[in-house]
């Protein structure tokens, strides 16, 4: 019987038994060197920069937050202009009142949003992420507060590296107090879209808010505080699914933030008056400013990366350096990969490498390809159809429910009667008077025959009895129609139901 093999020596899973040590003669080996399997996340201290894309980003910050914070306080008549009243099951959007039966509009809105995402991603990459995404917007706001309290990039790095002191404690706590204030106001505003914000504010001051309101104010506030204050780029890189599946919508004709390798390499430092061409260098002076201003901490010179949110901060930084060096702008710019690499367009227009800045026509010809045109056509069609549907929408909803407790019965006067319940939903903000009639069977009458009043943006259940002469129709189920007409020639709705005649 052959001897059993010796048991392998047990080693700690994080210990590499033999690791070459750089710089030792002959490639000396070192044993038992610990190699960490995980790298700690590094804090990104983004440097502030000024430029056209930074100003555009702040314009979107102001616009989106003006809408978000201001819209709940806007009055429309005697109510809040935009209110999603879940308890009453009504959505108020300016002069529009929507019911759960209008769910189709939500479906249309989601489809339009998805197609818009596909279209803008195919055309210009992650523009949504770089300029209008709430994560980007609130991160910009929190970073602005951080810069005002702790100072610019260098001052923040020094402050984080210092031991705890009174100055550090005061600055850190003051920053977090401001962050929490913005986060809680954001949570309060968010809940103000689902309960009247004036009543919510009064209840908050009197500590009478409901449990669900308290929960969502603190939950949304905590999410804002955590995501914008601490997680920041981690949300974009690891939590946001868009960063993962965006590559399926990218191709080499998608507009991205790109580094012109042909023009910039080889990179290297030089003086402003040096002849860098004679030195064998490209336009990039290797200042790393594009890395310092990046909110996700990437180096755009390494090519297209999923962490890039397309904010354009590196473009502003590089353009400022090019201006100081008196070089042409555009070393880092919005362009397609094909344009940057000099690939000719199928139509024959060549964006060659010898053109430092291909014109707008070059880029447009690369971007406007069949997929983009199809997305545009679909999106335009859906938007027009949805707007037309909203304009032509009847401001009256009717549901007809048979009374299952009394399917059919004979009543005084030799009449055969079926009982129904009608729910009339007034989708206007005025008192409406509706008349109800029935058609489909000879001699059919509806009781009571009086007009029905429905308050503004309210619904009302109405009991209706439909009678026909006994024996006037054969046994079985017969189709009838309820005609509901608003007074003054307004909304008109026809609802189908069945009249049962027993055997």
JOQUIUR-V106588 format. One record per residue. N is the residue number from 0. OMEGA is omega in whole degrees, 0 to 359 (999 if undefined). Layout:
n=<N,N>
omega=<OMEGA,OMEGA>
This chain:
n=<0,1,2,3,4,5,6,7,8,9,10,11,12,13,14,15,16,17,18,19,20,21,22,23,24,25,26,27,28,29,30,31,32,33,34,35,36,37,38,39,40,41,42,43,44,45,46,47,48,49,50,51,52,53,54,55,56,57,58,59,60,61,62,63,64,65,66,67,68,69,70,71,72,73,74,75,76,77,78,79,80,81,82,83,84,85,86,87,88,89,90,91,92,93,94,95,96,97,98,99,100,101,102,103,104,105,106,107,108,109,110,111,112,113,114,115,116,117,118,119,120,121,122,123,124,125,126,127,128,129,130,131,132,133,134,135,136,137,138,139,140,141,142,143,144,145,146,147,148,149,150,151,152,153,154,155,156,157,158,159,160,161,162,163,164,165,166,167,168,169,170,171,172,173,174,175,176,177,178,179,180,181,182,183,184,185,186,187,188,189,190,191,192,193,194,195,196,197,198,199,200,201,202,203,204,205,206,207,208,209,210,211,212,213,214,215,216,217,218,219,220,221,222,223,224,225,226,227,228,229,230,231,232,233,234,235,236,237,238,239,240,241,242,243,244,245,246,247,248,249,250,251,252,253,254,255,256,257,258,259,260,261,262,263,264,265,266,267,268,269,270,271,272,273,274,275,276,277,278,279,280,281,282,283,284,285,286,287,288,289,290,291,292,293,294,295,296,297,298,299,300,301,302,303,304,305,306,307,308,309,310,311,312,313,314,315,316,317,318,319,320,321,322,323,324,325,326,327,328,329,330,331,332,333,334,335,336,337,338,339,340,341,342,343,344,345,346,347,348,349,350,351,352,353,354,355,356,357,358,359,360,361,362,363,364,365,366,367,368,369,370,371,372,373,374,375,376,377,378,379,380,381,382,383,384,385,386,387,388,389,390,391,392,393,394,395,396,397,398,399,400,401,402,403,404,405,406,407,408,409,410,411,412,413,414,415,416,417,418,419,420,421,422,423,424,425,426,427,428,429,430,431,432,433,434,435,436,437,438,439,440,441,442,443,444,445,446,447,448,449,450,451,452,453,454,455,456,457,458,459,460,461,462,463,464,465,466,467,468,469,470,471,472,473,474,475,476,477,478,479,480,481,482,483,484,485,486,487,488,489,490,491,492,493,494,495,496,497,498,499,500,501,502>
omega=<183,180,178,178,180,179,180,180,179,179,175,184,182,179,175,188,182,180,177,178,182,174,179,183,176,180,181,182,176,181,174,180,179,177,181,178,182,178,180,178,180,177,180,177,184,179,178,181,177,181,186,182,174,178,176,180,179,175,178,176,181,183,183,182,173,177,185,183,186,186,180,182,181,182,176,186,181,183,177,186,179,183,176,186,183,181,179,180,177,176,179,177,186,182,184,176,183,179,176,178,178,182,181,180,175,177,178,179,179,179,178,179,180,179,177,178,179,183,185,177,179,182,191,173,189,177,178,182,187,189,189,180,179,179,178,183,183,174,176,180,181,178,177,176,181,179,180,183,188,180,181,189,181,180,180,179,179,181,179,181,181,172,183,178,180,180,180,181,181,182,181,182,180,177,182,176,178,177,182,178,178,182,181,177,176,178,178,179,180,179,180,174,185,172,184,190,176,177,179,179,178,179,179,179,180,181,179,181,177,184,181,179,177,182,186,175,182,180,181,176,178,179,178,181,182,184,184,183,187,188,173,185,178,177,182,187,189,186,184,180,182,180,183,185,180,182,178,181,179,165,185,174,174,180,182,169,185,178,181,184,182,181,189,186,354,182,177,180,177,176,182,183,182,175,187,178,178,178,180,182,173,184,182,181,176,181,180,180,178,178,183,182,185,181,177,172,180,175,184,181,178,178,182,181,183,179,182,180,175,185,178,179,180,177,178,181,182,179,178,178,179,178,180,180,183,173,175,176,173,176,169,185,171,179,175,179,178,178,181,181,176,179,181,177,183,180,176,180,185,171,190,184,181,176,183,181,177,183,180,180,177,183,181,180,177,185,185,180,187,182,180,180,177,177,181,180,179,182,179,180,180,180,179,180,181,178,178,179,179,180,183,183,178,183,179,177,181,172,179,181,177,175,184,177,180,185,181,181,177,183,181,180,179,181,173,190,167,183,181,171,181,174,179,182,181,182,173,179,174,175,181,176,184,172,183,176,180,179,176,178,180,178,182,175,180,180,351,184,182,175,183,177,177,182,181,177,180,176,182,176,181,175,182,178,178,183,173,176,182,179,182,178,181,178,179,181,182,182,174,181,174,179,180,185,176,179,179,177,180,185,178,182,175,180,182,174,183,176,184,175,182,178,999>
